[in-house]
């Protein structure tokens, strides 16, 4: 694998040949350090039979590392120039038969696009869509057993935060619904071209069994409402969703949660308990006061 990986000179030469200039709109910061690529691949804990889904392969530096460790790689790329060039780059350094390139938006892909079915998500995600992409793929691809993503360090901190943390919020709870997540290290700006003005962080996650026998959409409504006004007590924050403060209090008490608690203190299991208590009483499900009732959000 060492000889196949792209270094800084190869990345710049390839970009020049393709006439590619990284754009902020697409969140393009190309990874060019072979040691960092090896570190990411090792941290992902891939098995030889894994099928990897990579989002935003760019010029192919991480793609080549993944092909050295997995059975197959699905690369989803929204830039048509980069998508068209990737098979040729891989063919010069690895087995192109083990690569499938999909010119698509990762926020819109469906499970039937991928054969064989992906088992791991490993990607250097564009900062501006990182959280929505992870949540969408976990919801859409039940075959994913886990993954490792590189995101802005601030976003990484939020994704792995637990109840009571200052950065615990909607991304933390929604990722916890699907999986157990942990921080897997920091990545410095110097390993990218162009160099970003922030550090990156690695987040590893492992799919887990459903938290509760409650519809995900119902639980996520509660989460969105609770954090839309995070300084308020849950009795007040959930009033719009529940149909009134009194109804919110009734639901919370039934779920075994203090109406004076705040959203940042609840586990995902407790949010599920609130949704279940509301369903039993035919309450809840209304738009939160801010209207933030959606599954996939930026932090």
C-alpha positions as CSV (number, residue, x, y, z in Angstrom):
1,X,0.0,0.0,0.0
2,X,2.9,2.4,0.7
3,X,3.9,2.7,-2.9
4,X,0.3,3.3,-4.1
5,X,-0.4,6.3,-1.9
6,X,-0.4,9.8,-3.2
7,X,1.9,12.4,-1.6
8,X,1.9,16.2,-1.8
9,X,3.7,16.4,-5.2
10,X,1.4,13.8,-6.8
11,X,-1.7,15.5,-5.5
12,X,-0.7,18.9,-6.9
13,X,0.4,17.4,-10.2
14,X,-2.9,15.5,-10.5
15,X,-4.9,18.6,-9.7
16,X,-3.0,20.6,-12.3
17,X,-3.4,18.0,-14.9
18,X,-7.2,18.0,-14.3
19,X,-7.5,21.7,-14.0
20,X,-8.9,21.3,-10.6
21,X,-8.8,24.1,-8.0
22,X,-10.2,23.2,-4.5
23,X,-13.5,25.0,-3.9
24,X,-14.8,26.2,-0.5
25,X,-18.4,25.6,-1.8
26,X,-17.8,21.9,-2.0
27,X,-15.7,21.8,1.2
28,X,-12.7,20.5,-0.7
29,X,-9.5,20.1,1.3
30,X,-7.4,17.3,-0.3
31,X,-5.6,15.0,2.1
32,X,-2.0,14.4,0.9
33,X,-0.1,12.8,3.7
34,X,0.5,9.1,3.4
35,X,1.1,8.6,7.1
36,X,-2.2,10.2,7.9
37,X,-3.9,8.0,5.4
38,X,-2.4,4.9,6.9
39,X,-3.4,6.1,10.4
40,X,-7.1,6.6,9.3
41,X,-7.2,3.2,7.6
42,X,-5.8,1.5,10.7
43,X,-8.1,3.3,13.0
44,X,-11.1,2.3,10.9
45,X,-10.5,-1.4,11.9
46,X,-11.4,-2.7,8.5
47,X,-11.8,-6.4,7.8
48,X,-10.6,-7.9,4.6
49,X,-14.2,-8.6,3.5
50,X,-15.5,-5.1,4.3
51,X,-17.2,-3.0,1.6
52,X,-16.3,0.6,2.3
53,X,-18.4,3.7,1.4
54,X,-16.3,6.8,1.0
55,X,-17.9,10.2,0.6
56,X,-16.0,12.9,-1.2
57,X,-12.9,10.9,-2.4
58,X,-11.6,13.9,-4.2
59,X,-8.3,13.1,-6.0
60,X,-8.2,9.6,-4.5
61,X,-5.6,9.7,-1.7
62,X,-7.7,8.0,0.9
63,X,-9.4,5.8,-1.7
64,X,-6.1,4.2,-2.5
65,X,-5.5,3.5,1.2
66,X,-8.9,1.9,1.6
67,X,-8.5,-0.3,-1.4
68,X,-5.4,-1.8,0.3
69,X,-7.5,-2.9,3.3
70,X,-11.0,-3.7,2.1
71,X,-12.7,-5.9,-0.5
72,X,-14.4,-3.1,-2.3
73,X,-14.8,0.7,-2.2
74,X,-17.9,2.7,-3.2
75,X,-16.8,6.3,-3.8
76,X,-19.5,8.9,-3.9
77,X,-18.3,12.1,-5.5
78,X,-20.4,15.2,-6.4
79,X,-17.8,16.8,-8.6
80,X,-18.0,15.4,-12.1
81,X,-14.4,16.1,-13.0
82,X,-13.1,14.3,-9.9
83,X,-15.5,11.4,-10.3
84,X,-14.4,10.9,-13.9
85,X,-10.7,11.0,-13.1
86,X,-10.8,8.7,-10.1
87,X,-10.9,5.3,-11.9
88,X,-7.8,6.2,-13.9
89,X,-5.9,7.3,-10.8
90,X,-6.8,4.0,-9.1
91,X,-6.0,1.9,-12.2
92,X,-2.4,3.2,-12.1
93,X,-1.9,2.1,-8.5
94,X,-4.5,-0.6,-7.5
95,X,-7.1,-3.0,-8.8
96,X,-9.9,-0.8,-10.4
97,X,-12.3,-3.8,-10.4
98,X,-12.7,-3.2,-6.6
99,X,-13.8,0.4,-7.0
100,X,-17.2,1.7,-7.9
101,X,-17.5,5.5,-8.5
102,X,-20.9,7.1,-8.0
103,X,-21.4,10.6,-9.4
104,X,-24.0,11.7,-6.8
105,X,-24.9,13.8,-3.8
106,X,-24.3,11.8,-0.6
107,X,-27.4,13.4,0.9
108,X,-29.6,11.8,-1.7
109,X,-28.2,8.3,-2.3
110,X,-30.3,5.3,-1.5
111,X,-29.3,1.7,-0.6
112,X,-30.2,0.3,-4.0
113,X,-27.4,2.3,-5.5
114,X,-24.7,0.1,-3.9
115,X,-23.8,-3.5,-4.9
116,X,-22.2,-5.0,-3.0
117,X,-23.8,-3.4,0.1
118,X,-21.5,-1.1,2.1
119,X,-20.5,-2.4,5.6
120,X,-18.3,0.6,6.7
121,X,-18.4,4.3,6.2
122,X,-14.8,5.8,6.0
123,X,-14.5,9.3,4.7
124,X,-12.9,12.7,5.0
125,X,-16.2,14.6,5.0
126,X,-16.8,18.1,3.7
127,X,-17.1,20.2,6.8
128,X,-20.3,22.0,5.7
129,X,-22.4,18.8,5.4
130,X,-20.7,16.3,7.7
131,X,-23.4,15.8,10.2
132,X,-26.3,15.5,7.7
133,X,-24.3,13.1,5.6
134,X,-23.5,10.8,8.5
135,X,-27.1,10.7,9.8
136,X,-28.6,10.2,6.3
137,X,-26.3,7.3,5.5
138,X,-26.9,5.6,8.8
139,X,-30.7,5.9,8.3
140,X,-30.5,4.8,4.7
141,X,-27.9,2.0,4.8
142,X,-28.8,-0.6,7.5
143,X,-25.9,-2.7,6.3
144,X,-23.4,-0.3,7.7
145,X,-21.9,-1.9,10.9
146,X,-19.8,1.2,11.7
147,X,-17.3,3.6,10.4
148,X,-14.7,6.3,10.9
149,X,-15.2,9.9,9.6
150,X,-12.9,12.9,9.6
151,X,-14.7,16.1,10.4
152,X,-13.9,19.6,11.8
153,X,-12.6,19.1,15.3
154,X,-15.4,21.2,16.8
155,X,-18.0,18.9,15.0
156,X,-16.1,15.8,16.2
157,X,-16.4,17.0,19.8
158,X,-20.1,17.5,19.4
159,X,-20.7,14.1,17.8
160,X,-19.1,12.2,20.7
161,X,-20.2,14.4,23.5
162,X,-22.3,12.9,26.4
163,X,-25.1,14.3,28.5
164,X,-24.0,17.3,30.6
165,X,-21.3,18.4,28.3
166,X,-21.4,22.0,27.1
167,X,-21.2,20.8,23.4
168,X,-23.8,18.0,23.8
169,X,-26.7,18.7,21.5
170,X,-28.7,17.5,18.5
171,X,-25.8,15.8,16.6
172,X,-24.7,14.0,19.8
173,X,-28.1,12.5,20.5
174,X,-29.0,11.6,16.9
175,X,-25.7,9.8,16.3
176,X,-26.2,8.0,19.7
177,X,-29.6,6.8,18.4
178,X,-27.7,4.7,15.7
179,X,-24.4,3.9,17.3
180,X,-21.8,4.2,20.0
181,X,-19.3,6.8,19.0
182,X,-15.9,7.8,20.3
183,X,-13.1,10.2,19.5
184,X,-10.3,8.6,17.5
185,X,-7.7,11.3,17.3
186,X,-6.9,14.8,16.0
187,X,-5.6,15.6,12.5
188,X,-3.5,18.7,12.0
189,X,-4.3,21.2,9.2
190,X,-0.9,20.7,7.5
191,X,-1.8,17.4,6.0
192,X,-4.4,19.0,3.7
193,X,-4.2,21.1,0.5
194,X,-5.3,23.8,0.8
195,X,-4.5,24.1,4.5
196,X,-7.7,24.7,6.5
197,X,-7.8,27.1,9.3
198,X,-9.1,24.5,11.8
199,X,-8.0,21.2,13.1
200,X,-9.9,18.0,12.1
201,X,-11.0,15.2,14.3
202,X,-11.6,11.5,13.8
203,X,-14.9,10.0,15.0
204,X,-15.3,6.2,15.2
205,X,-18.7,4.7,15.6
206,X,-20.2,1.2,15.9
207,X,-23.8,0.5,15.0
208,X,-25.9,-0.7,17.9
209,X,-29.4,-2.3,18.3
210,X,-32.3,0.2,18.4
211,X,-32.5,2.2,21.5
212,X,-36.2,1.5,22.0
213,X,-39.3,0.3,20.2
214,X,-40.2,3.9,19.3
215,X,-40.2,5.4,15.8
216,X,-37.0,7.3,15.1
217,X,-38.9,10.3,13.7
218,X,-40.9,10.6,16.9
219,X,-37.8,10.6,19.0
220,X,-36.0,13.1,16.8
221,X,-39.0,15.5,17.1
222,X,-38.5,15.5,20.8
223,X,-34.7,16.1,20.4
224,X,-35.2,19.0,18.0
225,X,-37.8,20.6,20.3
226,X,-35.7,20.2,23.4
227,X,-32.5,21.8,22.0
228,X,-34.3,24.5,20.0
229,X,-34.4,26.4,23.3
230,X,-31.7,24.7,25.3
231,X,-31.6,27.3,28.1
232,X,-35.2,26.6,29.0
233,X,-36.5,23.7,31.1
234,X,-38.0,20.8,29.2
235,X,-41.5,21.8,30.4
236,X,-41.1,25.1,28.5
237,X,-39.0,23.8,25.6
238,X,-41.4,21.0,24.8
239,X,-44.6,23.0,25.2
240,X,-44.9,23.7,21.5
241,X,-44.3,20.1,20.6
242,X,-46.6,18.7,23.2
243,X,-49.5,21.1,22.8
244,X,-48.9,23.1,25.9
245,X,-46.7,23.3,29.0
246,X,-49.1,21.3,31.1
247,X,-49.1,18.5,28.5
248,X,-45.3,18.6,28.3
249,X,-45.2,18.2,32.1
250,X,-47.6,15.3,32.0
251,X,-45.4,13.5,29.4
252,X,-42.2,14.2,31.2
253,X,-43.5,12.9,34.6
254,X,-44.8,9.8,32.9
255,X,-41.4,9.2,31.4
256,X,-39.7,9.6,34.8
257,X,-38.0,12.9,33.9
258,X,-38.2,16.1,35.9
259,X,-40.0,18.8,34.1
260,X,-37.4,21.2,35.3
261,X,-34.6,19.3,33.6
262,X,-33.0,20.6,30.5
263,X,-32.4,18.8,27.2
264,X,-28.6,18.7,27.6
265,X,-29.0,16.4,30.6
266,X,-31.0,13.6,28.9
267,X,-29.6,10.5,27.3
268,X,-31.0,9.2,24.0
269,X,-32.8,6.5,26.0
270,X,-34.6,9.2,28.0
271,X,-35.6,11.1,24.8
272,X,-37.0,7.8,23.6
273,X,-38.9,7.4,26.8
274,X,-40.4,10.9,26.4
275,X,-41.5,10.1,22.8
276,X,-43.1,6.8,24.0
277,X,-45.0,8.5,26.9
278,X,-46.3,11.0,24.4
279,X,-47.5,8.3,22.0
280,X,-49.3,6.5,24.8
281,X,-51.3,9.6,25.6
282,X,-51.9,10.7,22.0
283,X,-49.8,13.9,22.7
284,X,-46.8,15.4,21.1
285,X,-45.7,15.5,17.5
286,X,-46.4,19.2,16.9
287,X,-43.8,21.6,15.5
288,X,-41.5,23.0,18.1
289,X,-41.7,26.8,18.5
290,X,-38.7,27.4,16.2
291,X,-40.0,25.0,13.6
292,X,-36.8,22.9,13.8
293,X,-38.4,19.5,13.2
294,X,-36.1,17.5,10.9
295,X,-33.9,14.5,11.2
296,X,-30.6,15.7,9.8
297,X,-29.0,18.9,11.0
298,X,-25.8,20.8,11.0
299,X,-24.5,21.2,14.5
